[in-house]
Amino acid sequence: MTVDLPIEATSHDCSGSFSKTVLSDVKLWCPSTPNQASDWVGGLSDDGLGVKPYPVKSLPLEQSSINTLYIILRPDGSIWHDGSLYLYWLSVEQGRKTPTVENIAGDLCDFMNKLQEGGRNYLNFEGETFSRPTYYYQAQMKKAVQRKVRGSSAGDGEKLGRRTANRKITSMIGFYRWMVNTARFRPQQAMWICTVKHILYYDRYGFRQTKEVFSTDLTFKQSRVIPSGEYIEDGGKLYPISKDNQRALIGALVRLRNPEMLLIHVVALSTGMRIQSILNLRLHCIRQDVGSPNDENRNTLHPINIGGESNVGAKGSKEQQVLMPAWLHYRLTTYLNSKRHKDRAMKSPINTIQDEYVFLTRTGKPYYVAEEDIKLFGFSNERGSAVRKFATKVLQELAKECQAFKYQFHDLRATFGMNLIEDNTKKIENGDMSQLELLDLVRRRLNHSSVDVSMRYLRFKTDHSLVADAQSEFESHLEGVIAREINRHEGIRS
């Protein structure tokens, strides 16, 4: 949609700061002639204020409403026109995910607040290079990066890593590109210098590929850090947990007596799924006919479809399959048939039983609301905060037993990968599996888009001797724990 925007005046109250706010269930419409109108808006209120009613119609080829829309408010409480329309464009026309738009909204607020502190106008590109808004903001980010590098004290000002600073600058660049291409903004001078680079990478099959990348002189170079061997880079710095610490972790979860949190952690350790996918699991994902104690194939792996057209979220919405052992399907089935889960499901607004979430809070809400269910759950923007908050309780419980160690939920993904490698080490030693086959196994089970990420797990294994037993033996321990805990909690009031 092309929008003509007026150049905004700068006579606004500067005593406060720019801030983001979120609107729910926003109706999308545009003005129309009376004979084309689908509705009329406006009108005077009881106090005589308002606007004269005028006709509106739905936007052509667009959805009638948007569940969540972020806007940016000026210090005086009025809407920042340009920034808010850019966020609208990202959400409605580009289809960006809500968390992404939320981050960009925060970055643009930071950008405008920095300009306000320096007495700069975001539309004024006159003067020397250093005085232009884009380069001025880059200078502020550079100071923040230098403070972190020097380890300055908290009172010295904001401290940022290069990656975070580059993300903020990239959000600013995206805004200005939209201003030029869509809002017809014409800066007096260059906003940055753009160059084209060709990046080499390896695809998911291990083949070397090249992609064209446009970069500017605003972002900071990311020098490659020599791996310390303490973590695995897989969507962040992941620290695999040793088997002894895994047992301590499960013990702490048992003592905290929260069946949902225990099961969520066990699913992560047994499948390698990310938190979004685990918390989006539905009843139709769970096989109820496999994995019983009498099933001789109870260690068989059964696929769960996530991402794509499924209603189970995945990183980047990429369609993929995750394998879950039959015994875990059975234990989850036992939980789903418990009074505890049924009481919670009774409070859920989801009508189709097979689409119900596996993990629900006591109020009947999911721990991570899928995009398509946001409206159903009152436009909730919940994305796993309860699980991350519970991790703090786990750490406190571990400390009581003098078993403290670094732990965040995403580390369980790397832990699964390392357990998987350990489980197959003997096969390599006996010549029943090659390292290439093990590499492909890790790539498939963790759904890595690049074989290079899988290689990091093998390199980590080479440098670390983590465990004393195999994943299959550890899973037997996990199953026993789950069986006891579900039996203990059955009948307990939700």
C-alpha positions in Angstrom: 0.0 0.0 0.0 1.4 3.4 -1.0 1.0 6.1 1.6 1.6 9.8 1.3 2.9 11.1 4.6 3.3 14.7 5.6 6.6 15.9 6.9 6.1 15.9 10.7 6.6 19.0 12.8 9.0 18.7 15.7 7.2 20.9 18.2 6.4 18.1 20.6 6.9 17.8 24.3 10.4 16.4 24.9 10.1 15.9 28.7 9.4 12.2 28.3 10.5 9.5 25.9 9.2 7.6 22.9 7.5 4.3 23.9 5.9 1.4 22.3 2.4 0.2 23.1 0.3 -2.7 21.7 -3.3 -2.6 20.3 -5.5 -5.7 20.1 -8.0 -6.7 17.5 -7.4 -3.7 15.3 -10.0 -3.3 12.5 -8.4 -2.5 9.1 -10.3 0.0 6.9 -9.9 3.0 4.7 -12.2 6.0 3.9 -14.7 5.5 1.0 -17.6 7.2 -0.7 -21.0 6.8 1.0 -22.3 4.4 -1.7 -19.2 2.0 -1.2 -19.3 2.2 2.6 -19.4 -1.0 4.7 -19.6 1.1 7.9 -19.4 4.7 9.3 -17.0 5.8 12.0 -16.7 8.9 14.1 -19.4 11.0 15.7 -19.6 13.3 18.7 -19.3 12.0 22.2 -21.3 13.1 25.3 -18.8 15.9 26.0 -19.2 17.3 22.5 -15.8 16.1 21.3 -15.1 13.9 18.3 -15.1 14.0 14.5 -17.9 14.2 12.0 -19.0 10.6 11.0 -17.5 9.5 7.7 -17.8 6.3 5.5 -15.2 3.5 5.5 -14.7 0.2 3.7 -12.4 -2.8 4.1 -8.9 -2.6 2.6 -8.8 -4.4 -0.7 -7.1 -7.8 -0.6 -6.3 -7.4 3.1 -7.5 -9.1 6.2 -10.4 -7.4 8.0 -8.5 -7.0 11.3 -5.1 -7.7 12.9 -4.8 -9.4 16.3 -1.8 -7.5 17.6 -0.5 -4.2 16.3 2.4 -2.2 17.9 2.5 1.6 17.6 4.9 4.1 18.9 3.9 7.1 21.1 5.7 10.4 21.3 6.7 11.9 24.7 3.4 13.9 24.7 1.4 10.7 24.2 0.5 11.3 20.6 1.2 8.7 17.9 4.4 8.9 16.0 3.0 8.8 12.5 5.9 7.5 10.5 7.2 4.9 12.9 3.7 3.5 13.6 2.8 3.2 9.9 6.1 1.3 9.4 5.2 -1.2 12.1 1.7 -1.5 10.5 3.4 -2.2 7.1 5.6 -4.9 8.7 2.7 -6.6 10.4 0.0 -6.4 7.8 1.7 -6.2 4.4 4.9 -8.0 5.2 3.4 -10.6 7.5 6.2 -10.3 10.1 5.8 -12.3 13.3 4.6 -10.4 16.4 7.8 -10.9 18.4 9.8 -9.6 15.5 7.7 -6.4 15.2 7.8 -6.0 18.9 11.6 -6.0 18.9 11.7 -3.5 16.0 9.3 -1.2 17.8 11.6 -1.2 20.8 14.6 -0.5 18.7 12.9 2.4 16.9 11.9 3.9 20.3 15.6 3.7 21.4 16.6 5.4 18.1 14.2 8.3 18.5 15.1 8.7 22.2 18.8 8.9 21.4 18.0 11.5 18.7 15.9 13.5 21.2 18.7 13.5 23.8 21.0 14.8 21.1 18.6 17.4 19.8 18.4 15.8 16.4 15.5 15.6 13.9 15.1 12.2 12.2 14.1 13.9 8.9 17.0 16.3 8.7 20.0 15.0 6.7 21.7 18.3 6.1 25.2 19.1 7.3 28.3 17.0 7.9 28.1 13.2 7.9 28.6 12.9 11.6 25.5 15.1 12.3 23.1 13.1 10.2 20.6 11.0 12.2 21.9 7.6 11.0 25.5 8.3 11.7 24.7 10.1 15.0 22.9 6.9 16.2 25.8 4.7 15.0 28.1 6.9 17.2 25.9 6.3 20.2 25.9 2.6 19.6 29.7 2.6 19.2 30.0 4.2 22.6 27.7 1.6 24.2 29.8 -1.2 22.6 33.1 0.3 23.8 31.7 0.5 27.4 31.0 -3.2 27.3 34.4 -4.0 25.9 36.1 -1.9 28.6 33.9 -3.3 31.3 32.8 0.1 32.4 30.7 0.4 35.6 26.9 0.5 35.5 26.8 4.3 36.0 28.8 5.0 32.9 25.9 4.5 30.5 24.4 1.9 28.3 26.5 -1.2 27.4 25.8 -3.3 24.4 27.4 -6.2 22.5 28.1 -5.8 18.8 25.3 -8.2 17.8 22.7 -6.2 19.8 24.0 -2.8 18.5 23.9 -4.1 14.9 20.3 -5.3 15.4 19.2 -1.9 16.6 21.0 -0.2 13.7 19.5 -2.7 11.2 16.0 -1.8 12.5 16.7 1.9 11.9 17.9 1.1 8.4 14.8 -0.9 7.6 12.7 2.1 8.7 14.5 4.5 6.5 14.3 2.2 3.5 10.6 2.0 4.0 10.5 5.8 4.3 12.2 6.2 0.9 10.4 3.3 -1.0 6.9 3.7 0.4 6.5 7.0 2.2 8.3 9.0 -0.5 10.9 10.5 1.8 13.8 12.2 0.0 16.8 12.9 2.3 18.9 15.9 1.5 22.1 13.8 1.5 23.2 10.1 1.7 21.9 8.2 4.8 24.7 5.6 4.5 27.0 4.0 2.0 25.8 0.6 0.7 28.1 -2.2 -0.6 27.3 -5.6 -2.0 29.0 -8.7 -0.6 29.0 -12.4 -1.6 28.8 -14.7 1.4 29.9 -18.4 1.2 27.9 -20.9 3.2 27.0 -24.6 3.3 23.4 -25.7 2.8 21.7 -28.5 4.7 23.2 -31.1 2.4 26.8 -29.9 2.9 27.1 -28.3 -0.5 28.9 -24.9 -0.8 26.6 -22.0 -1.8 26.9 -18.3 -2.4 24.4 -15.6 -1.5 24.4 -11.8 -2.2 24.2 -9.6 0.8 23.7 -5.8 0.9 25.5 -4.1 3.8 26.1 -0.5 4.9 28.9 1.3 6.6 26.7 1.8 9.7 26.9 -1.7 11.2 29.9 -3.0 13.1 32.1 -5.8 11.8 31.6 -9.0 13.6 35.0 -10.5 14.1 34.9 -14.3 14.4 35.3 -15.4 18.0 37.6 -18.4 18.4 35.4 -21.1 20.1 36.3 -21.6 23.7 34.9 -25.1 23.6 32.6 -24.3 26.5 29.4 -24.0 24.4 27.8 -24.9 21.1 26.5 -22.2 18.8 23.0 -23.3 17.8 20.6 -20.4 17.7 22.6 -19.0 20.6 25.3 -20.1 23.0 24.1 -23.5 24.3 25.8 -25.3 27.2 25.2 -29.1 27.2 24.4 -30.4 30.7 26.4 -33.4 31.9 24.6 -36.7 32.8 25.2 -36.2 36.5 23.8 -32.7 36.3 20.9 -33.9 34.2 19.9 -36.3 37.0 20.3 -33.5 39.5 18.0 -31.3 37.3 15.3 -34.0 37.1 15.6 -34.5 40.9 15.0 -30.8 41.5 12.0 -30.9 39.2 10.6 -33.8 41.1 11.0 -32.1 44.4 9.2 -29.0 43.1 6.2 -31.2 42.3 5.0 -29.6 39.1 4.1 -32.3 36.6 3.8 -30.0 33.7 7.2 -28.5 34.1 8.7 -32.0 34.7 7.1 -33.3 31.5 8.1 -30.2 29.5 11.8 -30.7 30.5 11.7 -34.4 29.7 10.2 -33.8 26.3 13.1 -31.4 25.6 15.7 -33.9 26.8 14.1 -36.7 24.7 13.4 -34.9 21.4 15.6 -31.8 21.2 12.6 -29.6 20.4 12.7 -25.9 21.0 10.5 -24.4 23.7 7.9 -23.0 21.2 7.3 -26.4 19.6 7.1 -28.2 23.0 4.5 -25.8 24.4 2.5 -25.8 21.1 2.1 -29.6 21.1 -1.5 -30.7 20.6 -3.4 -33.9 21.5 -3.2 -35.0 17.9 0.6 -35.1 18.1 0.5 -37.8 20.8 0.1 -41.5 19.8 -2.2 -43.2 22.3 -1.6 -46.7 21.0 2.1 -47.1 21.5 4.8 -47.4 24.2 3.0 -49.2 27.0 5.2 -51.3 29.4 4.1 -54.4 27.5 5.0 -52.9 24.1 8.2 -54.6 22.8 8.7 -51.6 20.5 8.4 -49.0 23.2 11.7 -47.5 22.2 10.6 -47.0 18.6 10.6 -43.3 17.4 7.4 -41.9 16.1 7.3 -38.6 14.1 5.5 -35.4 15.1 4.8 -32.8 12.3 5.6 -29.3 13.4 5.8 -25.9 11.5 4.4 -25.4 8.0 0.6 -25.9 7.9 0.5 -27.6 11.3 -0.7 -25.8 14.4 2.5 -26.6 16.2 4.9 -23.7 15.9 8.5 -24.1 14.8 11.5 -21.8 14.2 10.8 -19.8 11.1 7.6 -21.8 10.6 9.8 -24.4 8.8 7.9 -27.6 8.1 9.8 -30.5 9.8 9.4 -33.7 11.7 10.5 -34.4 15.2 10.9 -37.9 16.5 9.6 -38.9 20.0 10.1 -42.3 21.6 7.0 -44.5 22.0 7.4 -44.7 25.8 7.1 -40.9 26.0 4.0 -40.9 23.9 2.6 -43.4 26.4 3.5 -41.3 29.4 2.1 -38.2 27.9 -1.1 -40.1 27.1 -1.3 -41.1 30.8 -1.0 -37.4 31.8 -3.6 -36.3 29.2 -6.1 -38.8 30.7 -5.4 -37.6 34.2 -7.9 -35.5 36.2 -5.3 -32.8 36.5 -5.2 -32.2 32.7 -8.9 -32.7 32.1 -9.7 -30.1 34.7 -7.4 -27.6 32.9 -8.8 -28.5 29.5 -12.3 -27.8 30.7 -11.3 -24.2 31.1 -9.8 -23.9 27.6 -11.8 -22.2 24.9 -10.6 -24.7 22.2 -13.6 -26.8 21.1 -11.9 -29.5 19.0 -10.4 -32.0 21.4 -7.6 -33.1 19.1 -6.4 -29.4 18.8 -6.2 -28.9 22.5 -2.8 -28.1 23.9 -0.9 -30.8 25.8 0.4 -28.3 28.3 -2.0 -25.9 29.9 -1.9 -23.7 33.0 -4.4 -24.1 35.8 -6.5 -21.4 34.1 -6.8 -23.4 30.9 -4.3 -21.2 28.9 -1.3 -22.6 27.0 2.2 -21.7 28.1 2.9 -20.5 24.6 0.0 -19.2 22.5 0.2 -20.1 18.8 -0.2 -17.4 16.3 -3.6 -18.7 15.1 -5.0 -18.9 18.7 -4.1 -15.3 19.9 -7.6 -14.0 19.4 -9.1 -17.1 21.0 -7.1 -16.5 24.2 -8.0 -12.8 24.5 -5.1 -11.6 22.3 -2.6 -13.1 24.7 1.1 -12.6 23.7 2.3 -15.4 26.0 5.5 -17.0 24.8 6.8 -19.4 27.4 7.6 -16.9 30.2 6.3 -19.2 32.9 8.7 -21.9 31.9 11.7 -19.5 31.9 10.5 -18.1 35.3 10.3 -21.6 36.7 13.9 -22.2 35.7 14.8 -19.7 38.4 13.0 -21.9 41.0 14.9 -24.9 39.7 18.3 -23.2 40.1 17.3 -22.2 43.7 16.3 -25.8 44.4 19.6 -27.1 43.0 21.5 -24.6 45.2 19.8 -26.0 48.3 21.3 -29.4 47.5 24.7 -27.9 46.7 24.2 -28.9 43.0 24.3 -25.5 41.4 25.3 -25.3 37.8 24.5 -23.0 34.8 21.2 -23.8 33.2 18.7 -22.2 30.8 15.9 -24.1 29.1 17.4 -23.8 25.6 20.5 -25.7 26.9 18.3 -28.9 26.9 18.4 -28.9 23.1 22.2 -29.1 23.1 22.0 -31.6 25.9 19.8 -33.9 23.8 22.2 -33.6 20.9 25.2 -34.6 23.0 23.2 -37.5 24.6 22.4 -38.7 21.0 26.1 -38.7 20.1 27.0 -40.5 23.2 24.4 -43.1 22.6 25.9 -43.9 19.2 29.6 -43.7 20.1 29.9 -47.4 20.6 28.5 -48.0 17.1 31.3 -45.9 15.7 33.9 -47.7 17.8 32.5 -51.1 16.6 32.4 -50.0 13.0 28.6 -50.2 12.8 28.3 -46.5 12.0 30.6 -43.9 10.3 31.1 -40.4 11.5 29.4 -39.1 8.4 26.3 -41.2 9.3 26.3 -39.9 12.8 26.6 -36.4 11.5 23.6 -36.9 9.3 21.7 -38.4 12.3 22.4 -35.3 14.4 21.3 -33.1 11.6 18.1 -34.9 11.0 17.1 -35.3 14.7 17.8 -31.6 15.4 16.4 -30.4 12.1 19.5 -28.3 11.4 19.3 -26.3 8.1 23.1 -26.5 7.8 25.4 -29.5 8.3 27.9 -27.0 9.8 25.8 -26.6 12.9 25.7 -30.4 13.3 29.5 -30.4 13.0 29.7 -28.2 16.1 28.2 -31.0 18.2 30.7 -33.5 17.0 33.5 -31.1 17.6 32.2 -30.5 21.1 32.1 -34.2 21.7 35.8 -34.5 20.6 36.8 -31.9 23.2 34.6 -33.2 26.1 34.0 -36.4 27.8 30.5 -35.7 29.2 28.8 -38.8 30.2 29.1 -42.3 31.7 26.1 -44.0 30.1 24.0 -43.9 26.9 20.9 -41.9 26.1 18.8 -45.1 26.1 19.8 -45.9 29.7 19.1 -42.3 30.8 15.7 -42.3 29.1 14.8 -45.4 31.2 15.6 -43.3 34.3 13.4 -40.4 32.9 10.5 -42.8 32.3 10.6 -44.1 35.8 10.6 -40.6 37.2 7.6 -39.6 35.1 5.6 -42.8 36.0 6.0 -42.1 39.7 5.2 -38.4 39.5 2.1 -38.8 37.4 0.8 -41.5 39.8 1.6 -39.2 42.7 -0.3 -36.2 41.2 -3.3 -38.1 39.8 -6.3 -36.9 41.7 -4.6 -33.8 43.1 -6.8 -30.8 42.6 -5.7 -28.7 39.5 
